[in-house]
Amino acid sequence: MSELFPMIAQSAISRRRGKVLIGPVDLTLEGHGITIVIGPNGAGKTSLLRMLHGIARLNEGSIVWACDQEEARQRQAFVFQSPVMLRRSVRDNLAYPLRLIGETRAEAGKLAEGMAEKVGLTYALSRPATVLSGGERQKLALGRALIRSPDVLFLDEPCASLDGPAMRDVETILKNAANDGTRLIMSTHDMGQARRLATEVLFLLGGKIHEQGDAAQFFEQPKTAMANAFLNGDIVE
Ligand SMILES: Nc1ncnc2c1ncn2[C@@H]1O[C@H](COP(=O)(O)OP(=O)(O)OP(=O)(O)O)[C@@H](O)[C@H]1O
């Protein structure tokens, strides 16, 4: 398989009805680690993730992966804040991405069971996804996104409405995925979570990347006054 990274965005801009949602963005993503995207409400976190993943229109500039675009698309997954589930069992939801690429029902079911174990949902395999709790739904969404072993997983506030134990479980799943070689790029409002997970930080402000850096260094000594103010809990806009 060819290399997917680096991903290079140059002067990338996404607009909606003439308004810039995000950009211009100049960004190089290397192939390892967990990049956490932070910034105040409306800074453009969701828009950045959607633009990089290719589900928000790229109006200007370029986003280029090291392999061809179609292959790059196949090797990515995205987890939304409020994932939509099929009105079927947990097993079928997990198996679905595999069925889409032609896996047999039996094989997809077997792999779904393996993934259910990884995300802690073995006990719920036969339950309809519609009866799951918020935490269980998010674990299912992660399992469904990870079942094709994506090289990159984008996550938009995946823990936004989860309680402590569910958040801890989700973070464990994410760390395991990163250790297994999936590159994670994730937005969060939770600075504790950002500190626990990040190897790299993108701090967004006003639709632009205001600061990018190694996580330990960013949290210890941010380079910009705005990032410093944000980390101190000041109102930044
Ligand atoms: N579909 C849309 N149409 C018009 N404007 C939009 C749309 N989606 C987002 N915006 C605007 O684009 C800007 C960036 O929004 P975005 O959701 O990317 O920010 P965010 O950092 O993820 O915010 P939050 O932390 O509140 O989720 C905001 O000003 C928002 O109001």
The ligand as a MOL file (V3000), in Angstrom:
LIG
                    3D

  0  0  0     0  0            999 V3000
M  V30 BEGIN CTAB
M  V30 COUNTS 31 33 0 0 0
M  V30 BEGIN ATOM
M  V30 1 N -23.6910 25.4520 7.3800 0
M  V30 2 C -23.2630 26.6550 7.7340 0
M  V30 3 N -23.7460 27.7700 7.1500 0
M  V30 4 C -23.3170 29.0010 7.5010 0
M  V30 5 N -22.3860 29.2230 8.4420 0
M  V30 6 C -21.8810 28.1450 9.0750 0
M  V30 7 C -22.2750 26.8160 8.7460 0
M  V30 8 N -21.5870 25.9650 9.5340 0
M  V30 9 C -20.7970 26.7370 10.3070 0
M  V30 10 N -20.9710 28.0320 10.0480 0
M  V30 11 C -20.2440 29.1630 10.6700 0
M  V30 12 O -18.8740 28.9700 10.4270 0
M  V30 13 C -18.0870 29.3130 11.5610 0
M  V30 14 C -17.2720 28.1140 12.0250 0
M  V30 15 O -18.1590 27.1340 12.5460 0
M  V30 16 P -17.6650 25.7330 13.0980 0
M  V30 17 O -18.8810 24.9320 13.4540 0
M  V30 18 O -16.7100 25.1420 12.1560 0
M  V30 19 O -16.8930 26.1690 14.4310 0
M  V30 20 P -16.5280 25.3130 15.6970 0
M  V30 21 O -15.2070 25.8100 16.1660 0
M  V30 22 O -16.6530 23.8660 15.4080 0
M  V30 23 O -17.6560 25.7800 16.7110 0
M  V30 24 P -18.2650 25.0150 18.0080 0
M  V30 25 O -17.1540 24.9710 18.9890 0
M  V30 26 O -19.3680 25.9570 18.4350 0
M  V30 27 O -18.7480 23.6810 17.5560 0
M  V30 28 C -19.0830 29.8370 12.5860 0
M  V30 29 O -19.1340 31.2320 12.4750 0
M  V30 30 C -20.3990 29.2100 12.1570 0
M  V30 31 O -21.4760 30.0020 12.5640 0
M  V30 END ATOM
M  V30 BEGIN BOND
M  V30 1 1 1 2
M  V30 2 1 2 3
M  V30 3 2 2 7
M  V30 4 2 3 4
M  V30 5 1 4 5
M  V30 6 2 5 6
M  V30 7 1 6 7
M  V30 8 1 6 10
M  V30 9 1 7 8
M  V30 10 2 8 9
M  V30 11 1 9 10
M  V30 12 1 10 11
M  V30 13 1 11 12
M  V30 14 1 11 30
M  V30 15 1 12 13
M  V30 16 1 13 14
M  V30 17 1 13 28
M  V30 18 1 14 15
M  V30 19 1 15 16
M  V30 20 2 16 17
M  V30 21 1 16 18
M  V30 22 1 16 19
M  V30 23 1 19 20
M  V30 24 2 20 21
M  V30 25 1 20 22
M  V30 26 1 20 23
M  V30 27 1 23 24
M  V30 28 2 24 25
M  V30 29 1 24 26
M  V30 30 1 24 27
M  V30 31 1 28 29
M  V30 32 1 28 30
M  V30 33 1 30 31
M  V30 END BOND
M  V30 END CTAB
M  END
